[in-house]
Amino acid sequence: MRSRILGIFGGKYSRKHFAKVVAILSKHSEALGFSRFQRPYRTTTSGCVAEDIIKIQFEHWQRPKIFEDTKPFLQSVRGLTTLILSNIDTKDIHEAIRYHDIHFNDVITSEDFKSYKPNPELFKEALLRYNLDPIEVIHIGDSILSDVCGAQNVGIKTIWLNRPNEKSLRHKSGLHM
């Protein structure tokens, strides 16, 4: 059960959010009709140990692989204000930055605002902190929904970093981005 929950949340929700869901489900498992969720039940139906899967996910957030062009790009924009806006926990983002020895002016996370992209709070906070108008900013992101739509909804121009070569929403739904 825990591994299925992790799969649902993926990297889009915080460690605290995931731990809270697990605690709630553990506390109310009998009433919800799945008594096997108790602590001794640590393996999934596939035989995997849920804690091992969770550890792998947290390590991925703190030590993610970066693309070979990431550091050269960041060097090329040195001198410009660069921020990370992320739905991953603050501690995990700072650990990843430290691990890769990369630099940003600021980090704003959903954990700070209890709101996830594409909601406007993170984008608006970045504009407010640096006294910027949306027309002065470009947001680069890999998620059409969280990054592109979220930034565009507050008037920020966007670049969709489409590494897996996905079809845009225009192709999926007729929307024009």
C-alpha positions in Angstrom: 0.0 0.0 0.0 2.7 2.5 0.9 4.5 1.9 -2.4 1.3 2.5 -4.3 0.8 5.8 -2.4 4.3 6.8 -3.3 3.6 6.1 -6.9 0.5 8.3 -6.8 2.4 11.2 -5.3 5.6 10.8 -7.3 8.0 13.7 -7.1 5.2 16.3 -7.1 4.4 16.2 -3.4 6.5 16.8 -0.4 8.1 14.3 2.0 6.0 15.8 4.8 2.8 15.5 2.8 3.6 11.8 2.1 4.5 11.1 5.7 1.2 12.7 6.8 -0.8 10.6 4.4 0.9 7.4 5.6 0.3 8.4 9.3 -3.4 9.1 8.6 -3.8 5.8 6.7 -2.0 3.9 9.5 -4.1 5.4 12.2 -7.4 4.8 10.4 -6.5 1.6 8.5 -9.0 -0.6 10.4 -11.9 1.9 9.8 -11.0 2.2 6.2 -11.0 -1.6 5.8 -7.4 -2.4 5.2 -6.0 -3.7 8.5 -2.9 -5.1 6.7 -1.5 -1.5 6.5 -0.2 -1.9 10.1 3.5 -1.4 10.6 4.5 -5.1 10.3 3.2 -5.2 6.8 6.2 -3.8 5.1 6.2 -5.5 1.7 4.1 -4.9 -1.3 2.4 -7.6 -3.2 5.4 -7.7 -5.5 7.7 -8.5 -2.6 9.4 -5.1 -2.5 10.0 -3.5 0.9 8.1 -0.2 0.9 10.7 1.6 3.0 13.4 0.7 0.5 11.3 2.2 -2.3 10.7 5.4 -0.3 14.4 5.7 0.5 15.2 5.5 -3.2 12.7 8.2 -4.0 14.0 10.6 -1.3 17.6 10.0 -2.5 16.4 10.8 -6.0 15.1 14.2 -4.8 18.3 15.0 -3.0 20.8 13.7 -5.6 19.0 13.9 -8.9 20.9 13.3 -12.1 21.4 16.5 -14.1 21.8 16.8 -17.8 25.3 17.5 -19.2 24.2 20.9 -20.5 22.8 22.1 -17.1 26.0 23.5 -15.6 27.2 25.2 -18.8 23.7 26.8 -19.1 23.8 28.1 -15.5 27.3 29.5 -16.2 26.0 31.3 -19.2 23.2 33.1 -17.2 25.5 34.0 -14.3 24.8 37.6 -13.4 21.1 37.3 -14.0 18.8 36.6 -11.2 18.0 32.9 -11.2 15.6 31.1 -8.9 14.3 27.7 -8.4 10.5 27.3 -7.9 9.8 23.8 -6.9 7.1 21.4 -5.7 9.8 19.4 -3.9 10.6 20.1 -0.2 13.1 22.9 0.6 15.6 20.6 2.4 15.7 18.3 -0.6 16.2 21.1 -3.1 19.0 22.6 -1.1 20.7 19.2 -0.7 20.5 18.7 -4.5 22.0 22.2 -5.1 24.8 21.5 -2.7 25.4 18.0 -4.1 25.8 19.4 -7.6 27.6 22.6 -6.6 25.3 24.8 -8.5 24.2 28.3 -7.6 20.9 30.2 -7.6 19.8 33.5 -6.0 16.9 32.0 -4.3 14.8 28.9 -3.8 11.0 29.0 -3.3 9.2 25.8 -2.7 5.6 24.6 -2.3 6.6 23.6 1.3 7.2 27.3 2.0 3.7 28.3 0.8 1.6 25.2 1.3 0.7 25.5 -2.3 1.8 23.6 -5.4 2.5 24.8 -8.9 0.5 25.5 -11.0 -1.2 27.6 -8.3 0.1 31.2 -8.6 1.5 31.7 -5.1 5.1 30.6 -5.8 5.3 32.6 -9.0 3.8 35.7 -7.4 6.2 35.4 -4.4 9.2 35.3 -6.8 7.9 38.5 -8.5 7.4 40.2 -5.2 10.7 39.3 -3.6 12.6 40.7 -6.6 10.3 43.5 -7.5 9.8 42.2 -11.0 6.9 42.6 -13.5 5.9 39.4 -15.2 7.1 40.7 -18.5 10.6 40.9 -17.1 10.7 37.2 -16.3 11.1 33.9 -18.2 10.2 30.7 -16.5 11.9 27.5 -17.8 10.2 24.3 -16.7 9.7 20.7 -17.8 6.0 20.4 -16.9 3.3 21.8 -19.2 0.8 22.0 -16.3 2.9 23.0 -13.3 5.5 25.2 -15.0 4.2 26.5 -18.3 0.5 26.9 -17.5 1.3 28.1 -13.9 3.7 30.8 -15.0 1.6 31.9 -18.0 -1.5 32.3 -15.7 0.4 35.1 -13.9 1.6 36.7 -17.1 5.2 35.2 -17.2 6.7 34.1 -20.5 7.7 30.5 -20.5 10.1 28.0 -22.1 9.0 24.4 -22.0 12.0 22.2 -21.6 10.7 19.1 -23.3 13.4 16.6 -22.9 11.3 13.5 -23.4 9.8 15.1 -26.6 6.2 14.9 -25.4 3.4 16.3 -27.5 2.2 19.7 -26.3 -1.3 20.3 -24.9 -2.2 21.8 -28.2 -1.8 18.4 -29.8 -3.6 16.7 -26.9 -6.5 19.1 -26.3 -6.6 21.8 -29.0 -5.3 24.4 -26.5 -2.8 26.9 -27.9 0.2 27.7 -25.7 
